[in-house]
Amino acid sequence: MKIENDFNLRAYNSYKLDCICRRAYFPENENDLIQIFSNTNTEKIILGNGNNTILSKEYYHQDFVIFNGCLNEIIFNGTEIISEGGATLLQMSELALEHSLKGLEMFYDIPSSVGGAVVMNAGSNGEEIGALIKKVRYLDLADLQIKEKSKKELNFTYRNSCFQKNKDKIVLKVWFELEKGEKQNIKAKMEENRNRRWSKQPRDYPNCGSVFKRPEGRFVGPMLDELGLKGYTVGGAQISTKHSGFIVNIGSAKGKDILRLITEVQIKVRERFDVELEVEQRII
């Protein structure tokens, strides 16, 4: 297991924010995780591959446990894919394509670790990752025991799961049940989804995807467009000129810039539309 002191997290968050943590752990297996959390002297923060996450501080006195590049084994078994939490949706969907398995096409090119996708029940165009899951293996920090939950116990709702509500549970491994399909059709759907996202989403600046959850009966982007907020900037953080639902780092943004921009957007939307925007991204 690799351990780094005063570690810069810039390469480990999709906003590419410069911030330092006291210590960074890179676990290689479940026993490493149990060892890390057996030491209760310092608070630990779990970081997947840094997507859908806002690092709000410039220095963290806590230790970070980083899954990026670690605990990322994926196993194929008939129509089942078993993935560790540190693998990415991209890696998993490409393996599904290789074995002519359908079901993950919509998640291709969504920048997320498997663990992170499960926690937030990632989805797009009405499809959610929770619908494909059979069971999840996790570390319960309450007693440092490895446990499993079946799909019906995971309480998946829109962008939510039992893991989001219980921060002391760490996703280790996930079982997905897929279906056999035609490889050509699967690949075509994956490419269609990727091209659609790239045509609408800002890929020229660092970002973490959609900032806000979609309020019932509304779409965030059009509301912000109506308010004239496209391109609105605080420090190095900007509401994307390509899609108002995204905040991008146009250069040397800090976490506090992003949070201030979010707050101003929430106030303006509340005043104009009487809508409370809820942040989808995890704030650390």
Secondary structure, DSSP 4 states (H G I P E B T S, - for coil): -EEEEEEE-GGGSTT----EEEEEEE--SHHHHHHHHH--SS-EEEESSSTTEE---SEEEEEEEE-TTSS--EEEETTEEEEETTSBHHHHHHHHHHTTEES-GGGTT---BHHHHHHHT-EETTEEGGGGEEEEEEEETTTTEEEEEEGGGS--BTTB-HHHH-TTEEEEEEEEE-EE--HHHHHHHHHHHHHHHHHHS--SS-EEEE-BPPPTT--HHHHHHHTT-TT-EETTEEE-SS-TTEEEE-SS--HHHHHHHHHHHHHHHHHHH---PPB-SEE-
